[in-house]
Amino acid sequence: MLINKGFKPKRRQSDTDRDRLPPGQYLTDDFPVLSLGPTPEVSKDKWKLRVWGLCEETSLSWENLMKLPASNITKDIHCVTKWSKYDTNWKGVWLDEIIRLANVDDTASFLIAHSADGYTTNIPIDDVTDKKALIAYEYDGEDIEAGHGGPVRLVVPHLYFWKSAKWLDGLEFVAEDQPGFWEERGYHNYGDPWLEQRYDTD
């Protein structure tokens, strides 16, 4: 994994802030950029989101995405490399809206998120429905930088951030679990920060 930005010193925390920090994590004001390799170049006019599997296969362009109802969320995020960042603000479309549009079948139990660089990660359906996951295209009021997964990334803030696939270009709905890139390489299959589910031995 490449780390393209350093870490700034952690800020002082109030007692209330400490209640927001999962065990084993430390707080940073920076937003470190971590990736497997070179950042893929994905322009808005070329971007497509393919949706397939246990649903009505469909494809969304950037223009299609912009026509869907938009929402803003402010959430803490937690990286498996042990940094946490409070109050990150994202704008995008709830994954529930995509599920509705594609008429996802009730037999779908897992989502496999696909990225433009070939990355995949697996998430239970229950963890991406009921406004738990956002198809995000803005961060902090601006387009998401390429290094942070722009133009579109998945944001699933209650799980370790490797589950929030960058450069999102595919949503595959399946009945059986299919471990993704890091899950096949020793990371925990679920990734709950509060249980420190970092690796498959945790």
N, C-alpha and C positions, 0 to 999 in steps of 0.2 A: 504494500500500500504506500502511495506517495502522499506526503504531507507538504502542501505547497505554501502554507503560511505558518508562522510561528504562533506561540501562545503568549498573550499578555499576562502580566501578573493578575491573580484572582483578586476580586474586589472584596472588601470587608462585608460580612454578612450580618444581618440582624437575626434575632432568634426566630422570627417568622420566616425569613429566607431559608434558614437551616432546615426547617420542616419541609421545604420544597426540594431539597437536594437528596437524591437517592443514595444509599450506602455505597461507599467506594468512589464517589464522584467528587470532582472539584469544580468550582465555578470559574468561568472565564467571561470577560467582556468581549473578547475577540470572537470571530466565527471562522475557526480553522477549516481549511479546504483539504479534504482527504479524497483520494481517488486511486483506482487500480493502475492507471496509466494515463496517457495523453487525454486531454479533454476533447470529446467529440465536437465537431462543428455542426450545429443544428440550427438552421434559420427558421424563423416563424413561417415563412411562405412555403418551406419544404416540409415542415413538421406535420406528421400524421399520427393519430392514436388509433391503433388497431385494437378492436375488442372482439374476442372470439372464445370458443369453447362451449360451455353449456349455456348458450344464449343465442340471440339473433346476431350473427356476425355483422359488425358495422365498422366504419372508419370515420374519425372526426378530424377535420382540418382545424387550423388555428381560427379561421373565421367561424366554423361551427362551434368551437369551444367558447368563443367570445359571446355567442348568442345565448348561452346557458346562464341560468341565475347564478350570480356571483356572491360569495360570502367572504368575510374577513374573520380570522381567528388570531388570538394571541396566546401562545403556548410556550411552556418550557420544553427544551429539547435536550436529549442526553445521548452522548456518543459512547460506544463500547470502549473507546480508548480512554475513557474516564473523565472527559470534560462535559460540563453542562452549561447551557446558556439559557438565561431566564427571558421571558417576555418577547419571544420572537413573533413577529407579525407577518401573516401570510394572507394572500388573497387568491381565490380560485373557486373551483366548483366541487361541491361535495361528491364523493364517489357514489353516494346513494342515487344521484341524478343520472350518472352513467349506467348504473345497474338498472334503473327504471327504463332508460332509453333503449338499452339492449335486451330488455325483457329476460334478465338472467333467471335461469331455472332454479327452482327450489332445491334441486339435487346438488347444486354447486356448494361445496363446503370450504373451498380454498380459492384464494386469488394468487396467481403467479404474476408479479409485476416484471415487465421486460423493459430494458433500457437500450438506448442507441448504441452503446459500446458492447452489447452482448451480455451485460449483467442481468441476473434474475434474483428475485427473493420471494419467498412464500409467506402468506399471511392468511390466517383463518378468516372466513367471511364475517364472522361475528366481530372481528376487530377492524373492519373497514366500513361497516354499516352504522346507521343511527348517528351520523355526523361524527364519526371517529377518524375519518381519513379525508384528506383534501387533495384534489388535483390542482396543484398550485402553480401560478404563473407570475405572481408578484411577491417580493419580499421587502418588507419595510417601505412600501409605497413605490417601489421601483421594479422594473423587470428583473427576474432572477438572473444573476450573473451566470455565465456558462460554467464557471468553476463550482458553483453551488447547485448545478443541475438544470439550468435554464436551457431552453425556454420554458419547459414544463417538468415538474418533478412531483412525486408522491410525497405527502406529508402525513405520517402516522405518529403523532407526538408521544403517545403513551408507550411506545416500544422504542428500544434502542434505534438510533437514527439510521443504521444500515438498512433497516426495513423501509425507510423512506426513499425509494429508488430515485436516483437522479436521471436526467435525460429520458424521462418516461416516454415510451412509444408503443407500449403494448400492455393490455390487460387480458389475461387468460383465466377463465373461470373453469375450475375442475372439481371433480368429486373426491379425488384422492390427493393426499398431500404429496408435493414434489419439492424436496429441498432445493434451495437456490444456490447461488455461487458460494457465499460464505458458509451457508449451512452445510454444504458438502465438504467444507474445509475445516470443520471443527467448531464453528460458532454454534451457539444454542439455536434450536429450531424455532423457539418462540421469541425470546429476547425481552423479558420484562426487567426494566432497570431497577425496580424496587425489590426484586428477588435476586438481583445480580446474576441474571441468566446470560452470562457472556459466552460461555463455551459449553460444548456438549456434555462436559463432566459436571456442570453446575446444576 
